[in-house]
């Protein structure tokens, strides 16, 4: 069994990756649920039913299936079902970004699309970049 700080570090490291992931809202909401319910101590998968997840996350079954399919396509989750009537076990992974994410209207607010403070300062006119410039020339 892992110690609590290692488990928390693993969860918070993963949570940061999820936060920065370029995936749509519904897929990200479902991924947050899977990450939250994943057994980080023992590395065991989430095993909630579709009905339970839809109730907790507020999804219709079709929205759930669409978001889950997208997470599988992007490699953010791995699913396993032992038998037809057994629950679906879901393990969280580190996936890839949606290649069309940057075309979305909200993408401009993503951290990766923002200028750093240094870049923002450098793009200012000289008199705004250096407030003491006028004093030196006087």
N, C-alpha and C positions, 0 to 999 in steps of 0.2 A: 504494500500500500504506500502511496506517495504521501509526503508530508504536505500539510495544508498550504504552506507558502508556495511550493512547487505547483500545486494544483491551481491556486489562485493566479499565479504568474502565467500558467498555460492558458487559463480562461481569458485573462485580461489581454494577453498577447493576441489571442485569436479574436477577441472582441474588437481590438484596434484594426485588425485586418478586415473584419467584416464592415466596420465603420467606413473604411477607406475604399472598399470594393466598389467598382463601377458596375453595379447591377441595379435593376429597377426596384421600386418600392416593395412590391408584393413579394418578389423573390427574397429581398433583404429581410422583410418582416418574418418570413418563414424560416430563413436561415438563422435569425436571432433566436427564434423559438427552439430550433434544433440545437443551437450552441448552448442555450440556457439549460436545456433538459438533458444534454449529453452528460454522461457520468465521467467527469474529468478525473476523479480520484482513481477509478479502476479502468478508465479508457473504454467503457462499455457504451454501446449505442443507445440512442433514443428509441423508444418503442411505443409511443403514443399512437392511437388509431387515427385514421383520417377524421372521423367524427369528433374525436376529442380535440384535435388540432384546429379544425374548423371552428369549434366553439370557443377555444381560447384565443385564437388569432382574429376571429371575425371574418372568416372566408367562406364563400360558398364552396361546395365540393369541386366545381369546375375551376374556380380560381385557385384552389389548393393544388389541383392536379397540374394546372398550367405552370404555377410557380415552382412546384416540385420538379417537373420535367425540365424547366430552365436551369435549376440548380444542378441537376444531374448532368445536363449538356455542358455546363460551364465547369464541372468538376468540383463544385463546392460541397456536394454530399455523395455518399455511396450508400446504396440501399441493398438490403439482403432479406429475402423471404424464404424461410425454411420449407414450409408447406403451404398449400393453397389457403388454408384457414388460419395460419399463424400470423402474428403481427408483422409489419414491415419494420425491420431494424434499420436505423439510419445513423451513419457515422459522418461526422463533420470533417471536411478536408479543406485544403487551401486551393481554391479554384482560380480561374482566370476571369478577367473583366469582360463585360459585354462589349464587343467591338463597335456597336452602334450607340453606345452610351453617350458619347460626346456630341451626338447629333440632337440629343434631347434638350429641351429648353432649360431644364434645371441644372444641366451639367456644368454651366459656367461657374456655379458656386462651389464646385468640387475643389478640394485642396490642390489637386494636381494641375488644375487649370488656373490657379491664382498666381499672381506675381509674388515673389518674395518681397519683403520689406525693402531690401537693398535694390531690387529691380524697380520697384515703384518709385523710390527716391531718385534713382538715376534717370528715370523717364520724365521727371519734373523739369520745368524751365530752370536755368541756372540761378536766377534770383530767388526762386523758392527752395532750391536745393541747398543753397548756402545763404542763410538770412543775414550773415555778416558781410556779404560781398559789397554792398553799398557803403558800409562803414569804412572798409579798407580803401576804397577808391576816393573817398572824400578828403 
